[in-house]
Amino acid sequence: MEKKLKSWQGWLLFGGTMAVVFCLGLAVSALMERRAEVASVFNNKRKVITGIESRNEEFKPDYPREYQTWTETARTDFESEFNGNVMVDVLEKRPEMVILWAGYAFSKDYSTPRGHMHAVEDIRQSLRTGAPMDDKSGPQPSTCWTCKSPDVPRMMEALGVEAFYNNKWAALGSEIVNPIGCADCHEPENMNLHISRPALIEAFARQGKDITKATPQEMRSLVCAQCHVEYYFKGDGKYLTFPWDKGFTVEDMEAYYDEADFFDYKHSLSKTPILKAQHPDYEISQMGIHAQRGVSCADCHMPYKSEGGVKFSDHHIQSPLAMIDRTCQVCHRESEETLRNNVYERQRKANEARNRLETELVKAHIEAKYAWDHGATEEQMKDVLKLIRQAQWRWDFGVASHGGAFHAPQEIQRILSHGLDKALQARLTVAKVLAKHGITEDVPMPDISTKEKAQKYIGLDIKQEREAKEKFLKTVVPQWLQKAKEEGKLIVCN
């Protein structure tokens, strides 16, 4: 026997149905309105752009909101407990890092990164790129430009990828002039996300993956993965390569490098063949809960913004902590203060492990030098150098990814704790070597309490390098910019 609904139940069901229909109608209306807005942009373009357009200003007429927020990456007014967009001299704050990078250009100059608008300017000013007075001199290859500008894919197309890499950094100084912008991530005809750098495509292909089949949501991270990754310059041609063939973990990449017998430099104190980590942000983020739940880089670093009824991605790419209401609170219901403190708590704990590891690793390098100075042989030092290499790789991998302590806190703690274990093992092993040479007392430690003292200890003459860099910035760089303006490759805005 059918049970009839009571009158009030019928009205409740009717009301609920109408509410659902109303909400669906709003959603469809919003979607159609959004499609109409998008169609309006593409049907009424003021500029038709085809090919690789590296001048970001050319996109402004049709995408004023995106362009305006992109220009805000020039701002340096946000600072959190750990990093921000203010340039900070890291070596000044952590002089131990001078010792860890002894024999490598990072011991001369290392600052926290600023926004994308400063990318080209900052690489010119860095002491790491030297002071080349012509296009055939200077210590760095042109591969160093790869992630700094949309002029890079333009020059790769003009020269060929291999020829682009196999060149001097200064040789392309008047070509690489526009900061990271539109063409790095978008196809100009339809503004679809695309990959403009071959290294990412090649890395996926070696893993048997077709990057062209990535979903739109995956692309919102993959465009970032073109640059925010671990990489190295392979072979004499300095071909940019991602070491992902065995996987994304710190151990996977270490195995890849060991198999290739690769090292970035020989440490000038301990003689260790060192692996210098770059910034494995994408790899580490994939190991965290957010990426595993489908959250993309853009969801947190480029959240949607509404203006005049138009919804668009905020291209002021920055820390999510600067806009918690549009990032964290889209999913989380806690207060801004609670969410911010949750991030800081994870970062503080990782920082504790980092501090311990840096202290022990510095001592390991200095003790290794002491052993060499007192007659240690290569056979005796073999295990010491292997342990130092493993410890420093884990330290650098965990530290170079600026957001790693939040992206994947458990993984970062694991990496840094393993690094600390390796550093302590290295110190115990070198103590045994020293004992064989009759040295049982503590190794004397130098005063490295400031950046200047640490640089002096490893034999750096920074004053002379700074003077050369200032001359380069005053003479060569203006010539580069003038040539770029005359050839129409750089637009000067008033």
C-alpha positions in Angstrom: 0.0 0.0 0.0 1.5 3.3 -1.1 2.1 5.8 1.7 1.0 9.3 0.7 3.2 12.3 1.6 1.7 14.6 4.1 0.9 18.1 2.8 3.8 19.8 4.5 6.2 17.1 3.3 5.1 17.7 -0.3 5.6 21.4 0.0 9.0 20.8 1.6 10.0 18.5 -1.3 8.7 21.1 -3.8 10.6 23.9 -2.0 13.8 21.8 -1.9 13.5 20.9 -5.6 13.0 24.6 -6.5 16.0 25.6 -4.5 18.2 23.0 -6.3 16.9 24.2 -9.7 17.5 27.8 -8.7 21.1 27.1 -7.6 21.7 25.1 -10.8 20.3 28.0 -12.8 22.7 30.4 -11.1 25.6 28.1 -11.8 24.7 27.7 -15.5 24.1 31.4 -15.7 27.5 32.2 -14.2 29.1 29.7 -16.5 27.4 31.1 -19.6 28.3 34.6 -18.4 31.9 33.6 -18.0 32.0 31.9 -21.4 30.5 35.1 -22.9 33.2 37.2 -21.2 35.9 34.9 -22.5 34.3 34.9 -26.0 34.0 38.7 -25.9 37.8 38.9 -25.2 38.7 36.7 -28.1 36.1 38.1 -30.5 37.1 41.7 -29.8 40.8 41.5 -29.5 42.7 44.7 -29.9 45.9 42.9 -30.8 46.3 39.7 -32.7 49.4 38.0 -31.4 50.9 35.0 -33.1 54.1 33.1 -32.5 56.3 33.8 -29.5 55.7 37.3 -28.2 58.1 37.9 -25.4 57.2 41.6 -24.7 54.7 41.3 -21.9 53.3 44.8 -22.5 51.8 43.5 -25.8 49.2 41.5 -23.8 48.0 44.4 -21.7 45.3 45.8 -24.0 43.3 42.5 -24.0 44.1 41.2 -20.5 44.4 44.3 -18.4 43.5 42.7 -15.1 46.0 39.8 -15.5 48.6 42.3 -16.6 48.0 44.7 -13.8 48.3 41.9 -11.1 51.4 40.6 -12.9 53.1 43.9 -12.5 52.6 43.6 -8.7 55.2 40.9 -8.6 57.6 43.8 -8.5 56.4 44.6 -5.0 58.7 43.8 -2.1 56.4 44.6 0.8 55.5 41.2 2.2 57.6 39.4 4.8 56.6 36.3 6.8 58.5 34.6 9.6 60.3 32.6 6.9 61.0 34.4 3.6 58.6 36.7 1.7 59.3 38.8 -1.4 61.9 41.0 0.3 65.5 40.3 -0.9 67.5 39.1 2.1 71.2 38.4 2.1 71.1 34.7 3.3 74.9 34.4 3.7 74.8 37.4 6.0 72.2 35.6 8.2 73.7 32.2 7.8 77.5 32.5 7.3 77.8 28.7 7.7 76.5 28.4 4.2 79.6 30.1 2.9 81.6 27.1 4.2 79.1 24.6 2.7 79.5 26.1 -0.8 83.3 26.7 -0.6 84.6 26.4 -4.1 81.3 27.3 -5.8 79.8 30.7 -6.8 77.0 30.5 -4.3 79.6 31.2 -1.5 80.0 34.7 -3.1 76.4 35.7 -3.2 73.0 34.2 -2.3 69.8 36.1 -1.6 66.2 35.1 -1.2 64.3 35.4 -4.4 62.0 38.3 -5.3 59.0 38.4 -7.6 59.0 37.5 -11.3 59.4 41.1 -12.4 62.9 41.1 -10.9 64.1 37.9 -12.5 66.3 39.4 -15.3 67.5 42.3 -13.1 68.6 40.0 -10.2 70.6 37.6 -12.3 72.5 40.5 -13.9 73.3 41.9 -10.5 74.3 38.6 -8.8 78.0 38.0 -8.2 77.5 34.4 -9.4 77.2 35.5 -13.0 80.5 37.4 -12.8 81.3 40.6 -14.6 81.7 39.8 -18.3 83.0 42.8 -20.3 82.3 41.1 -23.7 80.0 38.4 -25.0 82.7 35.7 -25.0 83.8 36.0 -21.4 82.2 35.3 -18.1 82.0 32.1 -16.0 78.4 31.0 -16.7 76.8 29.4 -19.7 73.7 30.8 -21.4 71.7 27.9 -19.9 71.5 30.1 -16.8 69.0 32.3 -18.6 66.6 29.5 -19.2 64.0 30.3 -16.5 64.4 34.1 -16.4 62.5 35.4 -19.4 60.0 34.7 -22.2 62.8 35.8 -24.5 64.3 32.3 -23.9 61.8 30.3 -26.0 62.1 33.0 -28.7 65.9 32.5 -28.8 65.6 28.7 -28.6 63.4 28.9 -31.7 65.9 31.2 -33.5 69.1 29.4 -32.5 68.0 25.8 -31.8 67.8 24.4 -28.3 71.3 22.9 -28.2 72.9 26.1 -29.6 71.1 28.2 -27.1 72.5 26.1 -24.2 76.0 25.8 -25.7 76.8 29.5 -25.4 78.1 32.1 -23.0 75.7 33.9 -20.6 76.9 37.3 -21.8 76.4 36.4 -25.5 72.6 36.7 -25.0 72.6 39.8 -22.7 70.9 42.1 -25.2 68.4 39.4 -26.2 67.1 38.2 -22.7 65.6 41.5 -21.5 61.9 40.9 -20.6 61.1 39.4 -17.2 59.1 36.2 -16.7 55.7 36.8 -18.1 52.8 35.8 -20.4 54.5 33.8 -23.1 56.3 31.6 -20.5 53.0 29.9 -19.7 50.4 30.9 -22.3 49.8 30.4 -26.0 49.2 33.9 -27.3 46.4 32.9 -29.8 44.0 31.5 -27.1 45.9 31.9 -23.8 45.8 28.2 -23.1 48.4 27.0 -20.7 51.4 25.4 -22.5 54.9 24.2 -21.9 57.5 26.6 -23.4 60.7 24.9 -22.1 61.9 21.6 -23.6 63.5 20.2 -20.5 60.2 19.4 -18.8 58.8 17.7 -21.9 62.0 15.7 -22.3 62.0 14.6 -18.6 58.4 13.3 -18.9 59.1 11.5 -22.1 62.1 9.6 -20.6 59.6 8.4 -17.9 57.2 7.3 -20.7 54.7 10.0 -20.1 53.1 12.3 -22.7 52.8 15.8 -21.2 50.3 16.8 -23.9 47.7 14.6 -22.2 47.9 16.5 -19.0 44.6 17.9 -17.7 43.9 21.6 -17.3 44.3 21.3 -13.5 47.6 19.5 -13.9 48.8 22.2 -16.3 48.2 24.7 -13.5 51.2 23.1 -11.8 53.2 21.9 -14.8 53.8 25.4 -16.1 55.5 26.1 -12.8 57.4 22.8 -13.0 59.2 24.2 -16.1 61.5 26.1 -13.6 60.7 25.3 -10.0 62.5 22.0 -10.1 65.8 20.2 -9.6 68.0 20.3 -12.7 71.6 20.2 -13.9 73.6 21.2 -16.9 74.5 18.0 -18.7 77.7 17.5 -20.6 80.0 20.0 -22.3 77.0 21.5 -24.1 75.5 22.4 -20.7 72.2 20.9 -21.8 69.5 21.6 -19.2 68.2 18.3 -17.9 65.9 17.2 -15.1 67.2 14.1 -13.2 63.8 12.4 -12.9 64.6 9.1 -14.7 64.5 7.1 -11.5 61.9 9.1 -9.7 61.2 12.3 -7.7 62.7 11.5 -4.2 66.0 12.8 -2.9 67.3 9.2 -3.1 66.1 8.6 -6.6 67.9 11.7 -7.9 71.0 10.9 -5.9 71.1 7.4 -7.6 70.7 9.1 -11.0 73.7 11.4 -10.3 75.8 8.7 -8.8 75.2 6.5 -11.8 76.3 9.3 -14.1 79.3 10.1 -11.9 78.1 13.7 -11.8 79.0 16.5 -9.4 78.5 20.2 -9.6 81.8 21.1 -8.0 84.7 19.9 -5.8 84.5 21.4 -2.3 87.6 23.5 -1.8 88.0 22.4 1.8 87.0 18.8 2.1 87.6 17.9 -1.6 84.1 16.3 -1.7 82.4 16.0 -5.1 79.3 18.0 -4.2 75.7 18.0 -5.7 74.2 21.4 -5.6 70.4 21.2 -5.4 68.5 23.9 -7.3 64.9 24.4 -6.1 62.9 21.1 -6.2 59.6 22.8 -5.4 57.5 20.8 -7.8 58.9 17.4 -6.8 58.5 18.0 -3.1 55.1 19.5 -3.4 53.9 16.3 -5.2 54.7 14.4 -2.0 52.5 16.6 0.2 48.8 16.3 1.1 47.7 19.3 -1.0 49.0 18.0 -4.3 47.8 14.5 -3.5 44.3 16.0 -3.1 44.5 17.6 -6.5 45.4 21.2 -5.4 47.6 22.9 -8.0 50.4 25.5 -7.6 48.1 28.1 -9.1 45.3 27.4 -6.6 47.5 28.7 -3.8 49.9 31.1 -5.5 47.6 32.5 -8.1 44.1 32.3 -6.5 41.0 33.5 -8.4 40.0 37.1 -8.0 36.7 38.9 -8.9 36.6 42.4 -10.2 33.5 44.0 -11.8 31.8 40.7 -12.1 34.8 39.2 -13.9 36.6 36.2 -12.3 40.3 35.8 -13.2 43.5 34.3 -11.9 45.5 36.8 -9.8 48.9 37.0 -11.5 50.6 38.5 -8.5 52.3 35.2 -7.8 53.3 35.3 -4.2 53.1 33.5 -0.9 49.6 32.2 0.0 50.2 33.7 3.5 49.8 37.1 1.9 46.2 36.4 0.9 44.9 33.7 3.3 41.3 34.7 2.7 41.6 33.7 -1.0 43.9 30.8 -0.6 43.7 28.7 2.6 40.2 29.8 3.6 38.7 28.6 0.3 39.0 25.1 1.9 39.8 25.6 5.6 37.4 27.1 8.1 39.9 28.1 10.7 40.9 31.8 11.3 43.8 33.5 9.5 45.8 33.5 12.7 45.4 29.8 13.2 46.2 28.9 9.6 49.3 31.1 9.6 50.5 29.6 12.9 50.0 26.1 11.5 52.3 27.0 8.6 54.9 28.6 10.9 54.8 25.6 13.3 55.8 23.2 10.5 58.5 25.6 9.3 59.9 26.1 12.8 60.3 22.3 13.3 62.0 21.9 9.9 64.2 24.8 10.8 65.4 23.1 14.0 66.6 20.1 12.0 68.2 22.4 9.4 70.2 24.3 12.0 71.5 21.1 13.5 72.5 19.7 10.1 74.2 22.9 9.0 76.3 23.0 12.2 77.4 19.4 11.9 78.0 19.5 8.2 80.3 22.6 8.4 82.4 20.8 11.0 82.6 17.7 8.8 84.0 19.8 5.9 86.6 21.6 8.2 87.6 18.3 9.9 88.0 16.7 6.5 90.4 19.5 5.4 92.3 19.0 8.7 92.7 15.3 7.8 94.0 16.1 4.3 96.4 18.7 5.8 97.8 16.0 8.1 98.5 13.4 5.6 95.2 11.5 5.0 95.2 9.4 1.8 92.4 9.2 -0.8 91.6 5.6 0.3 91.3 6.7 3.9 89.0 9.6 3.0 86.8 7.7 0.5 84.0 6.9 3.0 84.2 10.3 4.6 83.7 12.1 1.2 80.8 9.8 0.3 79.0 10.6 3.6 79.6 14.3 3.3 78.2 14.3 -0.3 75.1 12.4 0.9 74.6 14.7 3.9 75.0 17.9 1.9 72.7 16.7 -0.9 70.0 16.2 1.7 70.6 19.5 3.4 70.6 21.4 0.1 67.5 19.5 -1.3 65.5 20.3 1.9 66.7 24.0 2.1 66.6 25.0 -1.6 62.9 24.4 -1.9 61.7 27.5 -0.1 58.2 26.2 0.6 59.1 22.6 1.2 58.5 22.7 5.0 54.8 23.5 4.2 54.4 21.6 0.9 55.5 18.3 2.4 56.5 18.7 6.0 56.9 15.0 6.8 59.2 14.5 3.7 61.3 17.5 4.6 61.8 16.3 8.1 62.7 12.9 6.8 65.3 14.3 4.4 66.9 16.7 6.9 67.0 14.0 9.6 68.7 11.6 7.3 71.1 14.4 6.3 72.0 15.0 10.0 72.6 11.3 10.4 75.0 11.2 7.4 76.8 14.3 8.7 77.4 12.8 12.1 78.5 9.5 10.5 81.0 11.6 8.4 82.4 13.2 11.5 82.8 9.9 13.3 84.5 8.4 10.2 86.9 11.3 9.8 87.8 11.1 13.5 89.0 7.6 12.9 91.1 8.8 10.0 92.6 11.5 12.2 93.3 9.0 14.9 95.4 6.9 12.4 97.6 10.0 12.0 98.0 10.4 15.8 95.4 13.2 16.2 92.9 12.6 18.9 92.1 16.1 20.2 89.3 18.2 18.8 89.9 19.9 15.5 90.3 23.6 15.9 87.4 25.5 14.4 87.9 28.9 12.6 85.8 32.0 13.5 83.1 32.0 10.8 80.6 34.1 12.8 80.1 36.6 9.9 79.8 36.3 6.2 83.0 38.3 5.7 85.0 36.1 8.1 83.7 32.9 6.5 84.6 34.2 3.0 88.0 35.2 4.1 88.6 31.7 5.6 87.8 30.0 2.2 90.0 32.6 0.4 87.4 34.8 -1.4 88.2 38.4 -2.3 84.7 39.7 -2.6 85.7 43.4 -2.7 87.4 43.0 -6.0 84.5 41.0 -7.4 82.0 43.7 -6.3 84.0 46.4 -8.0 84.1 44.4 -11.2 80.3 43.8 -11.0 79.6 47.5 -10.5 81.6 48.4 -13.6 79.7 45.7 -15.6 76.3 47.1 -14.4 77.3 50.7 -15.3 78.9 50.0 -18.7 77.8 46.7 -20.3 74.2 46.3 -19.1 73.1 49.8 -20.4 74.5 48.8 -23.8 72.5 45.6 -23.8 69.3 47.5 -22.9 69.9 50.2 -25.5 70.4 47.6 -28.2 67.3 45.7 -27.2 65.2 49.0 -27.3 66.6 50.0 -30.7 65.7 46.5 -32.1 62.2 46.6 -30.7 62.8 43.7 -28.3 62.1 45.8 -25.2 59.2 48.2 -24.6 59.9 51.0 -22.2 56.8 52.1 -20.3 56.4 55.6 -19.0 
